[in-house]
Amino acid sequence: MKKIKFYRLKKGLTQKKLAKLLNVQQNTVAMWETGRSKPPLDKALKIAKALGTTVEELFDFNDKPLARR
């Protein structure tokens, strides 16, 4: 999730400031940036908005079809 860090720095935000905007702890942002965890969809949308980009730009989506049920 290096793109989160890239866009955060581009916006001039610290992890602490971004965390405050997203209503999460600073260590949560750090874990997202290092790839140790992934943000839930609602937070991913808020991250993109806060950083002035899109969810598609921030996260890599695989075009694999869903398994048949």
OpenMM code with the backbone's topology and positions (N, CA, C; nanometers):
from openmm import Vec3, app, unit

residues = "MET LYS LYS ILE LYS PHE TYR ARG LEU LYS LYS GLY LEU THR GLN LYS LYS LEU ALA LYS LEU LEU ASN VAL GLN GLN ASN THR VAL ALA MET TRP GLU THR GLY ARG SER LYS PRO PRO LEU ASP LYS ALA LEU LYS ILE ALA LYS ALA LEU GLY THR THR VAL GLU GLU LEU PHE ASP PHE ASN ASP LYS PRO LEU ALA ARG ARG".split()
positions = [
    Vec3(0.0816, -0.1180, 0.0000),
    Vec3(0.0000, 0.0000, 0.0000),
    Vec3(0.0868, 0.1256, 0.0000),
    Vec3(0.1943, 0.1156, -0.0724),
    Vec3(0.2873, 0.2284, -0.0790),
    Vec3(0.2224, 0.3527, -0.1386),
    Vec3(0.1156, 0.3319, -0.2134),
    Vec3(0.0491, 0.4470, -0.2749),
    Vec3(-0.0173, 0.5363, -0.1713),
    Vec3(-0.0646, 0.4781, -0.0624),
    Vec3(-0.1243, 0.5610, 0.0432),
    Vec3(-0.0189, 0.6575, 0.0952),
    Vec3(0.0993, 0.6054, 0.1234),
    Vec3(0.2074, 0.6900, 0.1745),
    Vec3(0.2460, 0.7955, 0.0711),
    Vec3(0.2576, 0.7554, -0.0546),
    Vec3(0.2946, 0.8483, -0.1614),
    Vec3(0.1971, 0.9658, -0.1674),
    Vec3(0.0678, 0.9353, -0.1731),
    Vec3(-0.0324, 1.0418, -0.1829),
    Vec3(-0.0432, 1.1218, -0.0534),
    Vec3(-0.0228, 1.0565, 0.0603),
    Vec3(-0.0253, 1.1278, 0.1877),
    Vec3(0.0864, 1.2311, 0.1922),
    Vec3(0.2067, 1.1905, 0.1546),
    Vec3(0.3201, 1.2833, 0.1546),
    Vec3(0.3003, 1.3936, 0.0509),
    Vec3(0.2441, 1.3574, -0.0637),
    Vec3(0.2169, 1.4557, -0.1686),
    Vec3(0.1210, 1.5639, -0.1191),
    Vec3(0.0270, 1.5249, -0.0319),
    Vec3(-0.0686, 1.6203, 0.0259),
    Vec3(-0.0106, 1.6949, 0.1454),
    Vec3(0.1098, 1.6549, 0.1886),
    Vec3(0.1725, 1.7202, 0.3030),
    Vec3(0.1127, 1.6804, 0.4369),
    Vec3(0.0573, 1.5608, 0.4428),
    Vec3(-0.0052, 1.5129, 0.5658),
    Vec3(0.0867, 1.4169, 0.6407),
    Vec3(0.0816, 1.4230, 0.7716),
    Vec3(0.1489, 1.3229, 0.8538),
    Vec3(0.0533, 1.2057, 0.8724),
    Vec3(0.1069, 1.0935, 0.9188),
    Vec3(0.0199, 0.9807, 0.9503),
    Vec3(-0.0816, 1.0212, 1.0565),
    Vec3(-0.0367, 1.0982, 1.1533),
    Vec3(-0.1246, 1.1407, 1.2620),
    Vec3(-0.2397, 1.2262, 1.2094),
    Vec3(-0.2099, 1.3185, 1.1182),
    Vec3(-0.3128, 1.4068, 1.0623),
    Vec3(-0.4126, 1.3264, 0.9784),
    Vec3(-0.3616, 1.2354, 0.8951),
    Vec3(-0.4512, 1.1521, 0.8146),
    Vec3(-0.5379, 1.0656, 0.9058),
    Vec3(-0.4777, 1.0100, 1.0095),
    Vec3(-0.5530, 0.9281, 1.1045),
    Vec3(-0.6668, 1.0078, 1.1664),
    Vec3(-0.6395, 1.1311, 1.2018),
    Vec3(-0.7430, 1.2160, 1.2617),
    Vec3(-0.8565, 1.2412, 1.1621),
    Vec3(-0.8217, 1.2657, 1.0362),
    Vec3(-0.9238, 1.2874, 0.9331),
    Vec3(-1.0121, 1.1638, 0.9135),
    Vec3(-0.9521, 1.0461, 0.9331),
    Vec3(-1.0229, 0.9204, 0.9101),
    Vec3(-1.0843, 0.8623, 1.0369),
    Vec3(-1.0587, 0.9283, 1.1500),
    Vec3(-1.1081, 0.8811, 1.2794),
    Vec3(-1.0552, 0.7421, 1.3142),
    Vec3(-0.9232, 0.7244, 1.2927),
    Vec3(-0.8545, 0.6003, 1.3296),
    Vec3(-0.7265, 0.6370, 1.4047),
    Vec3(-0.6602, 0.5373, 1.4587),
    Vec3(-0.5333, 0.5592, 1.5274),
    Vec3(-0.4197, 0.5729, 1.4258),
    Vec3(-0.3142, 0.6426, 1.4634),
    Vec3(-0.1980, 0.6614, 1.3756),
    Vec3(-0.1359, 0.5273, 1.3370),
    Vec3(-0.1310, 0.4323, 1.4318),
    Vec3(-0.0705, 0.3030, 1.3995),
    Vec3(-0.1530, 0.2259, 1.2963),
    Vec3(-0.2820, 0.2547, 1.2858),
    Vec3(-0.3658, 0.1929, 1.1826),
    Vec3(-0.3218, 0.2407, 1.0450),
    Vec3(-0.2986, 0.3700, 1.0311),
    Vec3(-0.2491, 0.4250, 0.9041),
    Vec3(-0.1137, 0.3629, 0.8715),
    Vec3(-0.0271, 0.3510, 0.9703),
    Vec3(0.1051, 0.2914, 0.9491),
    Vec3(0.0925, 0.1474, 0.8997),
    Vec3(0.0012, 0.0713, 0.9564),
    Vec3(-0.0169, -0.0681, 0.9136),
    Vec3(-0.0713, -0.0756, 0.7717),
    Vec3(-0.1585, 0.0181, 0.7341),
    Vec3(-0.2073, 0.0214, 0.5959),
    Vec3(-0.0934, 0.0528, 0.5009),
    Vec3(-0.0101, 0.1490, 0.5377),
    Vec3(0.0997, 0.1901, 0.4504),
    Vec3(0.2040, 0.0805, 0.4323),
    Vec3(0.2256, -0.0001, 0.5341),
    Vec3(0.3252, -0.1071, 0.5244),
    Vec3(0.2667, -0.2359, 0.4683),
    Vec3(0.1353, -0.2395, 0.4501),
    Vec3(0.0709, -0.3586, 0.3974),
    Vec3(0.0437, -0.4652, 0.5018),
    Vec3(0.0628, -0.4325, 0.6284),
    Vec3(0.0365, -0.5297, 0.7351),
    Vec3(-0.1123, -0.5519, 0.7558),
    Vec3(-0.1931, -0.4581, 0.7115),
    Vec3(-0.3386, -0.4750, 0.7122),
    Vec3(-0.3963, -0.3924, 0.5987),
    Vec3(-0.5210, -0.4201, 0.5675),
    Vec3(-0.5891, -0.3484, 0.4597),
    Vec3(-0.7080, -0.2732, 0.5179),
    Vec3(-0.7324, -0.1530, 0.4691),
    Vec3(-0.8469, -0.0778, 0.5209),
    Vec3(-0.9783, -0.1360, 0.4706),
    Vec3(-1.0826, -0.1296, 0.5535),
    Vec3(-1.2145, -0.1703, 0.5049),
    Vec3(-1.2623, -0.0721, 0.3980),
    Vec3(-1.3601, -0.1137, 0.3214),
    Vec3(-1.4069, -0.0340, 0.2081),
    Vec3(-1.4462, 0.1076, 0.2474),
    Vec3(-1.5174, 0.1241, 0.3585),
    Vec3(-1.5591, 0.2586, 0.3971),
    Vec3(-1.4389, 0.3486, 0.4241),
    Vec3(-1.3348, 0.2929, 0.4839),
    Vec3(-1.2140, 0.3720, 0.5103),
    Vec3(-1.1361, 0.3954, 0.3813),
    Vec3(-1.1349, 0.2973, 0.2920),
    Vec3(-1.0657, 0.3137, 0.1641),
    Vec3(-1.1247, 0.4312, 0.0866),
    Vec3(-1.2561, 0.4430, 0.0891),
    Vec3(-1.3218, 0.5549, 0.0214),
    Vec3(-1.2845, 0.6878, 0.0862),
    Vec3(-1.2784, 0.6897, 0.2190),
    Vec3(-1.2414, 0.8121, 0.2904),
    Vec3(-1.0946, 0.8477, 0.2682),
    Vec3(-1.0088, 0.7469, 0.2607),
    Vec3(-0.8665, 0.7713, 0.2330),
    Vec3(-0.8525, 0.8387, 0.0976),
    Vec3(-0.9176, 0.7812, -0.0031),
    Vec3(-0.9094, 0.8367, -0.1384),
    Vec3(-0.9574, 0.9814, -0.1412),
    Vec3(-1.0682, 1.0084, -0.0756),
    Vec3(-1.1218, 1.1448, -0.0731),
    Vec3(-1.0251, 1.2394, -0.0021),
    Vec3(-0.9728, 1.1975, 0.1120),
    Vec3(-0.8803, 1.2820, 0.1888),
    Vec3(-0.7521, 1.3109, 0.1122),
    Vec3(-0.7107, 1.2152, 0.0289),
    Vec3(-0.5856, 1.2310, -0.0446),
    Vec3(-0.6060, 1.2857, -0.1857),
    Vec3(-0.7301, 1.3131, -0.2214),
    Vec3(-0.7585, 1.3730, -0.3517),
    Vec3(-0.7349, 1.2804, -0.4685),
    Vec3(-0.7658, 1.1532, -0.4500),
    Vec3(-0.7477, 1.0560, -0.5570),
    Vec3(-0.8641, 0.9569, -0.5539),
    Vec3(-0.8513, 0.8483, -0.6260),
    Vec3(-0.9579, 0.7488, -0.6322),
    Vec3(-0.9147, 0.6198, -0.5637),
    Vec3(-1.0126, 0.5407, -0.5261),
    Vec3(-0.9845, 0.4094, -0.4680),
    Vec3(-0.9092, 0.3242, -0.5696),
    Vec3(-0.9487, 0.3350, -0.6955),
    Vec3(-0.8840, 0.2564, -0.8008),
    Vec3(-0.7362, 0.2910, -0.8132),
    Vec3(-0.7023, 0.4172, -0.7952),
    Vec3(-0.5626, 0.4592, -0.8032),
    Vec3(-0.4829, 0.4105, -0.6823),
    Vec3(-0.5447, 0.4118, -0.5667),
    Vec3(-0.4741, 0.3737, -0.4436),
    Vec3(-0.4518, 0.2239, -0.4293),
    Vec3(-0.5473, 0.1458, -0.4754),
    Vec3(-0.5426, 0.0019, -0.4514),
    Vec3(-0.5443, -0.0752, -0.5820),
    Vec3(-0.4692, -0.1841, -0.5848),
    Vec3(-0.4664, -0.2712, -0.7014),
    Vec3(-0.5795, -0.3724, -0.6895),
    Vec3(-0.6612, -0.3786, -0.7919),
    Vec3(-0.7708, -0.4739, -0.7938),
    Vec3(-0.7397, -0.5815, -0.8959),
    Vec3(-0.7581, -0.7061, -0.8566),
    Vec3(-0.7411, -0.8169, -0.9501),
    Vec3(-0.8713, -0.8347, -1.0259),
    Vec3(-0.8597, -0.8586, -1.1547),
    Vec3(-0.9787, -0.8780, -1.2371),
    Vec3(-1.0202, -1.0246, -1.2410),
    Vec3(-0.9955, -1.0965, -1.1336),
    Vec3(-1.0323, -1.2372, -1.1286),
    Vec3(-1.1824, -1.2483, -1.1036),
    Vec3(-1.2489, -1.3372, -1.1763),
    Vec3(-1.3928, -1.3542, -1.1535),
    Vec3(-1.4175, -1.4165, -1.0162),
    Vec3(-1.5331, -1.3872, -0.9612),
    Vec3(-1.5706, -1.4472, -0.8338),
    Vec3(-1.5982, -1.5953, -0.8530),
    Vec3(-1.5705, -1.6740, -0.7528),
    Vec3(-1.5967, -1.8177, -0.7601),
    Vec3(-1.7465, -1.8407, -0.7724),
    Vec3(-1.7814, -1.9409, -0.8488),
    Vec3(-1.9235, -1.9748, -0.8625),
    Vec3(-1.9727, -2.0365, -0.7335),
    Vec3(-2.0949, -2.0066, -0.7012),
    Vec3(-2.1528, -2.0601, -0.5765),
    Vec3(-2.2310, -2.1844, -0.6030),
] * unit.nanometer
topology = app.Topology()
chain = topology.addChain("A")
for resn in residues:
    res = topology.addResidue(resn, chain)
    for name in ("N", "CA", "C"):
        topology.addAtom(name, app.Element.getBySymbol(name[0]), res)
